[in-house]
Amino acid sequence: MSTTPHSGPPLGPADYPLSIHRPDLLHTPTGKPLSALTMQAVIAGEVGAEDVRIAPETLLLQAELAASVHRRQLAANFRRAAELTAVPDAEVLEMYNALRPRASSKERLLGIAENLDTKYGAATCAAFVREAAEVYERRDLLAREEDR
């Protein structure tokens, strides 16, 4: 996934919020421009549920904005969120539950990371889960036999 979802000069604080200052950059996951999301379009059936989900490109734009004001952690969160848009909601919820302390073995967490990496190309999220597995192991937060 590209870290710059647009061509042209880098985004900065003057571009925030994008919906007002750069609506030309915003599109639905199906490719509709932001201006197409109107109540009339919803009533006419021209806008569906997929159109009101956030596009990964929008999250990458938000990451670029966050980075421009030195909010590195927020930018990283937006990049991970962009990757997760490819993962079905049910799997995201499963991962969320699996990442709770003592909920998973190291093997399960590493399996989740591998799935993120290979099935969804979510390398940043996969690295995050691998890091969690290592930290949980060091801090004795992995599932124990009696927890299973």
Contacts in CASP RR format, 6 or more apart in sequence:
PFRMAT RR
TARGET T0000
AUTHOR 0000-0000-0000
METHOD contacts of the structure
MODEL  1
MSTTPHSGPPLGPADYPLSIHRPDLLHTPTGKPLSALTMQAVIAGEVGAE
DVRIAPETLLLQAELAASVHRRQLAANFRRAAELTAVPDAEVLEMYNALR
PRASSKERLLGIAENLDTKYGAATCAAFVREAAEVYERRDLLAREEDR
1 56 0 8 1.000
1 60 0 8 1.000
1 79 0 8 1.000
1 82 0 8 1.000
1 83 0 8 1.000
1 121 0 8 1.000
2 60 0 8 1.000
3 60 0 8 1.000
3 63 0 8 1.000
3 64 0 8 1.000
3 79 0 8 1.000
4 10 0 8 1.000
4 60 0 8 1.000
4 64 0 8 1.000
5 25 0 8 1.000
5 56 0 8 1.000
5 57 0 8 1.000
5 60 0 8 1.000
5 61 0 8 1.000
5 64 0 8 1.000
6 25 0 8 1.000
6 57 0 8 1.000
6 61 0 8 1.000
10 64 0 8 1.000
10 68 0 8 1.000
11 18 0 8 1.000
11 22 0 8 1.000
11 61 0 8 1.000
11 64 0 8 1.000
11 65 0 8 1.000
11 68 0 8 1.000
12 64 0 8 1.000
12 65 0 8 1.000
12 68 0 8 1.000
12 69 0 8 1.000
13 65 0 8 1.000
13 68 0 8 1.000
13 69 0 8 1.000
14 21 0 8 1.000
15 21 0 8 1.000
15 22 0 8 1.000
15 65 0 8 1.000
16 65 0 8 1.000
18 25 0 8 1.000
18 26 0 8 1.000
18 58 0 8 1.000
18 61 0 8 1.000
18 62 0 8 1.000
18 65 0 8 1.000
19 26 0 8 1.000
19 34 0 8 1.000
22 61 0 8 1.000
23 33 0 8 1.000
23 34 0 8 1.000
23 35 0 8 1.000
24 33 0 8 1.000
25 57 0 8 1.000
25 61 0 8 1.000
26 33 0 8 1.000
26 34 0 8 1.000
26 55 0 8 1.000
26 58 0 8 1.000
26 61 0 8 1.000
27 33 0 8 1.000
27 34 0 8 1.000
27 55 0 8 1.000
27 57 0 8 1.000
27 58 0 8 1.000
28 34 0 8 1.000
28 36 0 8 1.000
28 37 0 8 1.000
28 50 0 8 1.000
28 51 0 8 1.000
28 52 0 8 1.000
28 53 0 8 1.000
28 55 0 8 1.000
29 50 0 8 1.000
29 51 0 8 1.000
29 53 0 8 1.000
29 54 0 8 1.000
29 55 0 8 1.000
29 56 0 8 1.000
29 85 0 8 1.000
30 50 0 8 1.000
30 51 0 8 1.000
31 55 0 8 1.000
32 47 0 8 1.000
32 51 0 8 1.000
36 46 0 8 1.000
36 47 0 8 1.000
36 51 0 8 1.000
37 47 0 8 1.000
37 51 0 8 1.000
37 52 0 8 1.000
38 47 0 8 1.000
41 47 0 8 1.000
42 48 0 8 1.000
53 85 0 8 1.000
54 85 0 8 1.000
55 85 0 8 1.000
56 82 0 8 1.000
56 83 0 8 1.000
56 85 0 8 1.000
56 86 0 8 1.000
57 82 0 8 1.000
59 78 0 8 1.000
59 79 0 8 1.000
59 81 0 8 1.000
59 82 0 8 1.000
59 85 0 8 1.000
60 78 0 8 1.000
60 79 0 8 1.000
60 82 0 8 1.000
62 78 0 8 1.000
63 74 0 8 1.000
63 75 0 8 1.000
63 76 0 8 1.000
63 78 0 8 1.000
63 79 0 8 1.000
63 82 0 8 1.000
64 75 0 8 1.000
66 72 0 8 1.000
66 74 0 8 1.000
66 75 0 8 1.000
66 78 0 8 1.000
67 75 0 8 1.000
76 124 0 8 1.000
79 124 0 8 1.000
80 122 0 8 1.000
80 124 0 8 1.000
80 125 0 8 1.000
80 128 0 8 1.000
83 116 0 8 1.000
83 120 0 8 1.000
83 121 0 8 1.000
83 122 0 8 1.000
83 123 0 8 1.000
83 124 0 8 1.000
83 125 0 8 1.000
84 92 0 8 1.000
84 122 0 8 1.000
84 125 0 8 1.000
86 120 0 8 1.000
86 121 0 8 1.000
86 122 0 8 1.000
87 95 0 8 1.000
87 116 0 8 1.000
87 120 0 8 1.000
87 122 0 8 1.000
95 112 0 8 1.000
95 116 0 8 1.000
95 129 0 8 1.000
97 103 0 8 1.000
98 104 0 8 1.000
98 108 0 8 1.000
98 109 0 8 1.000
98 112 0 8 1.000
99 109 0 8 1.000
99 129 0 8 1.000
99 132 0 8 1.000
101 136 0 8 1.000
101 141 0 8 1.000
102 141 0 8 1.000
102 142 0 8 1.000
102 143 0 8 1.000
102 144 0 8 1.000
102 147 0 8 1.000
103 143 0 8 1.000
103 147 0 8 1.000
104 112 0 8 1.000
104 142 0 8 1.000
104 143 0 8 1.000
105 142 0 8 1.000
105 143 0 8 1.000
105 148 0 8 1.000
106 133 0 8 1.000
106 136 0 8 1.000
106 137 0 8 1.000
106 142 0 8 1.000
108 143 0 8 1.000
109 129 0 8 1.000
109 130 0 8 1.000
109 132 0 8 1.000
109 133 0 8 1.000
109 136 0 8 1.000
109 142 0 8 1.000
110 129 0 8 1.000
110 130 0 8 1.000
110 133 0 8 1.000
112 129 0 8 1.000
113 126 0 8 1.000
113 127 0 8 1.000
113 129 0 8 1.000
113 130 0 8 1.000
113 133 0 8 1.000
114 126 0 8 1.000
116 122 0 8 1.000
116 123 0 8 1.000
116 125 0 8 1.000
116 126 0 8 1.000
116 129 0 8 1.000
117 123 0 8 1.000
117 126 0 8 1.000
133 142 0 8 1.000
135 141 0 8 1.000
136 142 0 8 1.000
END
